[in-house]
Amino acid sequence: MKRSTPVLGDLGFEAIVVPGDTSLAEIEVLFRADRGLRGVVIDVGGHHSLLTRDQLDHRMTGRLGYGRALNARVSVEALVPHRTFRLPPSMNLQTAAAAVLGRPEESRYQDMLVTAAAPRIVPVSEVFEGLSDVFRHAALHDPLTGLANRRGLEESGPALLAGEGSSRAAILYIDLDDFKVINDTFGHRSGDAVLTAFTARLQACTRPADTVARLGGDEFAVILTDVDEATARTAAHRILESLDEPFDHDGHSFRLSATLGLAMADDVEDDRQDPGTRLEYLLRHADEAMLQAKHEGKRRLGRIDPSRPIRFSRQALIRRRLPLALGNAGFSLHYQPLMDILTGSCLAVEALLRWEDPELGMVSPEDFIHIAEFTGEIHAIGRWVIDEACIQARKWMDAGTPRAISVNISPLQLATGSLVPDIQAALLRHHVPASLLNIEITESAAIVDLPSAASQLRALIHAGTGVALDDYGTAYSSLALLRELPLTGLKLDKAFIDAIDTDRTSAILVASVIGPAKILGLRTTAEGVERESQLAVLRGLGCDTAQGYLISRPLPAAELEPVLRKRTPADM
């Protein structure tokens, strides 16, 4: 069920092996016949060495142009490199990447030889591309069950609700009844075993074309494709019946039930809505149906009257009231401390945007940022956040407690080319040094023009402003982006930190990010730290900074000071 971790032997291509007494002329013919051939393996007494096209060309050309004549009768054995970078096929990509980065600069990105019964040639680029895929898979999947997590469902689900036949889809929202009792009575190991076993039963009740996800805790969702309501109900009852059999673990027998909610794609009033928005509202609709069924007695399927279609009134109201938020002082900034893991000091904070509206109440950034990016309001909001952060930085300077403030920047702000002058103007207006303002590039949208973005970020760094890549390992972030963008820091997404103290794979993934980041001179920050045991692992891995509820929740500036005074180096 869980995805196996890729290894070096999965990459590259099987090498052509030639004996050491083969003439160089024959080898040159081999390379000429196949312009895509990167290298061959030379076998000298059972010892394998890698000969690349570049090495052959260098020898055959010669410094004065006489190389081909001088080497006409020389065997390929004479060309065997003194050292070939070789690794075992069973090595995982994290370890291989670290080995690559430990090579001398001049040979770091040359192909490597994977020693096996049939030798393989592996381009270094494939190692880093594969490692990036591992990060992305980990960010989009639940580490316990291997199912898509909520973020993964948000990425893959909309495609199922778009295009022809999208109206014949259904969503089941599944909640295990009283599951908390198992965790509280028998411990989380038993609970995890039951969740894993339930996942297997859930997948057995669905088809390969359906999408199964774990939303968190004991909540799951299934997107059924090309079904009518009768078929969707049959699938739901199949899931309920699968729980008739108890779960056996460690000498105990656990009996569980579940409550389900059903929503059909054609419940949505306007099928022209963005598929991502449709998915969000169908999930809420199915969740509401599940809760209604809970109130009616559990262990059943809930269905809200389909004659009352879902209306997108809140979404429309957010879009209508968003332009008014700046004028009616609806926005505010809360600040979450960034703690130096070694010293325990909190000399920096992240500014987080909050919106309270007279009609909507509190509106989550998850609900309005993507709308702001769609409507273009993100630019005015971004300028307001930068200015407000500079105002607060000035206040802390005047109080004798200067703190650097990180603000989140949308890639769309980079796209206009006005980010640098906006930041410089705000710093100048409030007499704040550039070192007290850091920016974090969020990835709610892709960076379209990388050269332009890199130029702007380079200018900010040159002026003294820090630049961090946020939520690393998710969305559009990758190792390639580290190469393209000038950065001073890297923030590890909470998805990697959640299980770092209980899951060895999570710890290995984080270690494989921190090591290269240090080589590149980047400071690393772990997001979502909630337990001392997580902090201990991060300290051992050499992570620089931690952020999360263990240290402090985001708070208004006025409420932050007492928290920062309590969290001192003595606490460490």
Secondary structure, DSSP 8 states (H G I E B T S, - for coil): ------BGGGSSEE--EEETTSBHHHHHHHHHH-TT--EEEEEETTEEEEEEHHHHHHHHH-TTS-HHHHTTT-BGGGG--S---EE-TT-BHHHHHHHHHTS-GGGTTS-EEE-SSS-EEE-HHHHHHHHHHHHHHHHHB-TTT-SB-HHHHHHHHHHHTSSTTTTSEEEEEEEETTTHHHHHHH-HHHHHHHHHHHHHHHHHTS-TTSEEEEEETTEEEEEEES--HHHHHHHHHHHHHHTTS-EEETTEEE---EEEEEEEGGGBS-TTS-HHHHHHHHHHHHHHHHHHHHHTTSSSEEE--TTS-B--HHHHHHHHHGGGTTTTT-EEEEEEEEEETTT----EEEEEEEEEETTTEEE-HHHHHHHHHHHTTHHHHHHHHHHHHHHHHHHHHHTT---EEEEEE-HHHHHTT-HHHHHHHHHHHHT--GGGEEEEE--SS--S-HHHHHHHHHHHHHHT-EEEEEEETSTT--HHHHHHS--SEEEE-HHHHTTTTT-HHHHHHHHHHHHHHHHTT-EEEE----SHHHHHHHHHHT--EE-STTT---B-HHHHHHHHHHS-GGG-
